[in-house]
Amino acid sequence: MEKSIFLNCLVLAVLLSAFVSAASAQENVSGDEVKAFAFPLGAEVRLLQLESAIERDILVGREVVAAIKEYNSSIDTSELESIIFEMEVLKGEVESINPGAGNDSAQQFVDLKSDAIELSKEFRDIVHALVKPSELEGLRGRIRSMNQEQFQKFKANVTSLKLEFNAQQLERLLSKLNVTDPELVDQVRNGNASVKDVIDSLRGSLGNMSNGKRNALLMKIHEENSKSNVFARSVVDKVRLNYLQRTNNRLQKRLERVEAMNITNNVTNRIQNRLELVGLRMGQIENRTQGMSGKMGNFTGKGMGKLQGKLGKNSGGDDQ
């Protein structure tokens, strides 16, 4: 019984350390998403997932704008249209990321996904303000009835790349077990193998090992998981460092690209407003930091004065 539990846990550890899972573009980045960037193909999967999600938001956004205009042609949809345009610019930025850049590409992914989430939320908030509650359900129905062909194309591209990555990861794991199973690898690559199929296969291979080999493999997997976790933490730490400054730089470059396109809608004003807000937040943090530094300086000065006084007294006592 204990051996069975051990094998199940070990097999799950193997899978979790190797396979890339699905990810939502509407949720904040998780450590598992970032871990995939340790492998160029894993990075490609994550970037394609984000690119596809942004493209879907663009298509849905256009449909929403068209529907609102049909409901009431007097409603000003320029703000929504400017968000859609910025999404298009953002999609181009995602496409330009080098998936082989490791930590740097992971950081760019986190930053741009954060932008995508922010734009999507802003779009939804504006729609809820413009559209009557009684019309929202009809709007949702219209989105559901949209031509799914393009959506399915995006999904198929992501799925194909994800399966290829998982097949390569499984092949890598099997080689550590000194096992060759090209049929199972191909089944994973073609999407014909379930997680249960893979677990059963790995469990069989592990069950035939001696205790010593199993323990050695467990240590190796634990070491790889630790390295993967360190990689993810380093990305998160790097993202937190100078986040506002990077946001400011990113928006400034995006503004320059938009201005170069001679766009007449108010997308430039939107980006400029966000730049001002980021600049304001940076200023607030800088002022707070300077204030803390001043307090620390006063505290240190007083503390050193007291310490020197005590040392002086002690020194005088020694002279006597």
Secondary structure in CASP SS format (residue, H / E / C, confidence):
PFRMAT SS
TARGET T0000
AUTHOR 0000-0000-0000
METHOD secondary structure of the structure
MODEL  1
M C 1.00
E H 1.00
K H 1.00
S H 1.00
I H 1.00
F H 1.00
L H 1.00
N H 1.00
C H 1.00
L H 1.00
V H 1.00
L H 1.00
A H 1.00
V H 1.00
L H 1.00
L H 1.00
S H 1.00
A H 1.00
F C 1.00
V C 1.00
S C 1.00
A C 1.00
A C 1.00
S C 1.00
A C 1.00
Q C 1.00
E C 1.00
N C 1.00
V C 1.00
S C 1.00
G H 1.00
D H 1.00
E H 1.00
V H 1.00
K H 1.00
A H 1.00
F H 1.00
A H 1.00
F C 1.00
P H 1.00
L H 1.00
G H 1.00
A H 1.00
E H 1.00
V H 1.00
R H 1.00
L H 1.00
L H 1.00
Q H 1.00
L H 1.00
E H 1.00
S H 1.00
A H 1.00
I H 1.00
E H 1.00
R H 1.00
D H 1.00
I H 1.00
L H 1.00
V H 1.00
G H 1.00
R H 1.00
E H 1.00
V H 1.00
V H 1.00
A H 1.00
A H 1.00
I H 1.00
K H 1.00
E H 1.00
Y H 1.00
N C 1.00
S C 1.00
S C 1.00
I C 1.00
D C 1.00
T C 1.00
S H 1.00
E H 1.00
L H 1.00
E H 1.00
S H 1.00
I H 1.00
I H 1.00
F H 1.00
E H 1.00
M H 1.00
E H 1.00
V H 1.00
L H 1.00
K H 1.00
G H 1.00
E H 1.00
V H 1.00
E H 1.00
S C 1.00
I C 1.00
N C 1.00
P H 1.00
G H 1.00
A H 1.00
G C 1.00
N H 1.00
D H 1.00
S H 1.00
A H 1.00
Q H 1.00
Q H 1.00
F H 1.00
V H 1.00
D H 1.00
L H 1.00
K H 1.00
S H 1.00
D H 1.00
A H 1.00
I H 1.00
E H 1.00
L H 1.00
S H 1.00
K H 1.00
E H 1.00
F H 1.00
R H 1.00
D H 1.00
I H 1.00
V H 1.00
H H 1.00
A H 1.00
L H 1.00
V C 1.00
K C 1.00
P H 1.00
S H 1.00
E H 1.00
L H 1.00
E H 1.00
G H 1.00
L H 1.00
R H 1.00
G H 1.00
R H 1.00
I H 1.00
R H 1.00
S C 1.00
M C 1.00
N C 1.00
Q C 1.00
E H 1.00
Q H 1.00
F H 1.00
Q H 1.00
K H 1.00
F H 1.00
K H 1.00
A H 1.00
N H 1.00
V H 1.00
T H 1.00
S H 1.00
L H 1.00
K H 1.00
L H 1.00
E H 1.00
F H 1.00
N H 1.00
A H 1.00
Q H 1.00
Q H 1.00
L H 1.00
E H 1.00
R H 1.00
L H 1.00
L H 1.00
S H 1.00
K H 1.00
L C 1.00
N C 1.00
V C 1.00
T C 1.00
D C 1.00
P H 1.00
E H 1.00
L H 1.00
V H 1.00
D H 1.00
Q H 1.00
V H 1.00
R H 1.00
N C 1.00
G C 1.00
N C 1.00
A C 1.00
S C 1.00
V H 1.00
K H 1.00
D H 1.00
V H 1.00
I H 1.00
D H 1.00
S H 1.00
L H 1.00
R H 1.00
G H 1.00
S H 1.00
L H 1.00
G H 1.00
N C 1.00
M C 1.00
S C 1.00
N H 1.00
G H 1.00
K H 1.00
R H 1.00
N H 1.00
A H 1.00
L H 1.00
L H 1.00
M H 1.00
K H 1.00
I H 1.00
H H 1.00
E H 1.00
E H 1.00
N H 1.00
S H 1.00
K H 1.00
S H 1.00
N H 1.00
V H 1.00
F H 1.00
A H 1.00
R H 1.00
S H 1.00
V H 1.00
V H 1.00
D H 1.00
K H 1.00
V H 1.00
R H 1.00
L C 1.00
N C 1.00
Y H 1.00
L H 1.00
Q H 1.00
R H 1.00
T H 1.00
N H 1.00
N H 1.00
R H 1.00
L H 1.00
Q H 1.00
K H 1.00
R H 1.00
L H 1.00
E H 1.00
R H 1.00
V H 1.00
E H 1.00
A H 1.00
M C 1.00
N C 1.00
I C 1.00
T C 1.00
N C 1.00
N C 1.00
V H 1.00
T H 1.00
N H 1.00
R H 1.00
I H 1.00
Q H 1.00
N H 1.00
R H 1.00
L H 1.00
E H 1.00
L H 1.00
V H 1.00
G H 1.00
L H 1.00
R H 1.00
M H 1.00
G H 1.00
Q H 1.00
I H 1.00
E H 1.00
N H 1.00
R H 1.00
T H 1.00
Q H 1.00
G H 1.00
M H 1.00
S H 1.00
G H 1.00
K H 1.00
M H 1.00
G H 1.00
N H 1.00
F H 1.00
T H 1.00
G H 1.00
K H 1.00
G H 1.00
M H 1.00
G H 1.00
K H 1.00
L H 1.00
Q H 1.00
G H 1.00
K H 1.00
L H 1.00
G H 1.00
K H 1.00
N H 1.00
S H 1.00
G H 1.00
G H 1.00
D H 1.00
D H 1.00
Q C 1.00
END
